[in-house]
């Protein structure tokens, strides 16, 4: 017997040809599958502040995704690099805050899926420093509405020529500074020299300042501490309340966020009078101010001087590990 498949194929083709002659072909009568629409999230608020979100509650995440709110004008993000992020997340069911780095200080991540999670990483790929991105995703039964701000990891702004006689600062392509101390005698008083003037708000007493820095001894130019080593995150600490050495508490006030500042700190404003190996040293700090904000807590603030005795300078916050070697 002849094979049946060719006859069947001919019959099917005949039916299709007949249908194509109709005014309403069969495939035009089949409605395409409708993808449920996802209500957009409205995001407002200035740069440097936590965003304000508006959306219907409970929010329904139809499909995980992201939207660029600000494109950013800085360097593009590269896989594997370190990134500094502010992240603000709400529970879409009732608008309650799940987490917010704006309550304290921005977070340091490696720009990869393992560190950030695949959805956030994919949402930030191709973005630049300064970007703000909205991310929505379903985490179990929780619809998560997340806003991510990409912060600079180095000072940016107008370069300022330092006065004559101060150490020279040379910057590597990644922004890390090298301090070259000359042969002169150290100054006896605090020297505050902006090197790059950022465009952010001024640092105020009581704010948590996030910074990268390098510290060298005036006596021999030796590096005694740095947060520019690979894997070392920027340091965050409260300014102006005695948690830092006096040179930092005085020298960083009223400096603008985004700036790079050189502080030449004599012993009596550094570690003088303590058991530190640096008690007699004049120290040169080059500090990149990346962020500054008032910490938000639900607890009553500690009374002035209640956090730490003033003579504990050797154990103070950043520079938190300033030791020899």
WOKA-V708939 format. One record per backbone hydrogen bond with DSSP energy under -0.5 kcal/mol. CO is the residue of the C=O (numbers start at 1). NH is the residue of the N-H. Records with the same first field share a line. If there is no record, write none. Layout:
# WOKA-V708939
CO: NH  NH
This chain:
# WOKA-V708939
4: 8
5: 9
6: 10
7: 11
8: 12
9: 13
10: 14
11: 15
12: 16
13: 17
14: 18
15: 19
16: 20
17: 21
18: 21
19: 22
25: 28  29
26: 29
29: 31
34: 36
37: 39
41: 43
42: 54
44: 52
46: 49
52: 44
54: 42
59: 61
60: 62
65: 136
67: 69  134
70: 132
71: 128
75: 129
78: 81
81: 111
83: 85  109
84: 151
85: 107
86: 149
87: 101
88: 147
89: 98  99
90: 92  145
91: 94  95  96
92: 59
96: 91
99: 89
100: 103
101: 104
103: 296
107: 85
109: 83
110: 112
111: 80
112: 116
113: 117
117: 121
118: 122
119: 123
120: 124
121: 125
124: 127
127: 77
128: 131
129: 73  74
131: 150
132: 69  70
133: 148
134: 67
135: 146
136: 65
137: 139  144
138: 140
139: 142
141: 143
142: 139  144
143: 92
144: 137  146
145: 90
146: 135
147: 88
148: 133
149: 86  151
150: 130
151: 84
158: 197
160: 162
163: 166
168: 180
170: 178
172: 175
176: 172
178: 170  180
179: 181
180: 168
191: 193  264
193: 262
195: 160
196: 198  260
197: 158
201: 257
203: 254
204: 207
206: 295
207: 209  239
208: 293
209: 211  237
210: 290  291
211: 235
212: 288
213: 227
214: 286
215: 224  225
216: 284
217: 221
222: 217
224: 323
225: 215
229: 232
231: 233
235: 211
237: 209
239: 206
243: 317
245: 248  249
246: 250
247: 251
248: 252
252: 255
255: 203
256: 259
257: 200
258: 156
259: 289
260: 195  196
261: 263  287
262: 193
263: 265  285
264: 191  266
265: 283
266: 269
267: 270  272
269: 247
271: 274
276: 279
278: 281
281: 283
282: 218
283: 265  285
284: 216
285: 263  287
286: 214
287: 261  289
288: 212  290
289: 258
291: 210
293: 208
295: 297
303: 306
309: 312
312: 315
313: 316
319: 322
321: 323
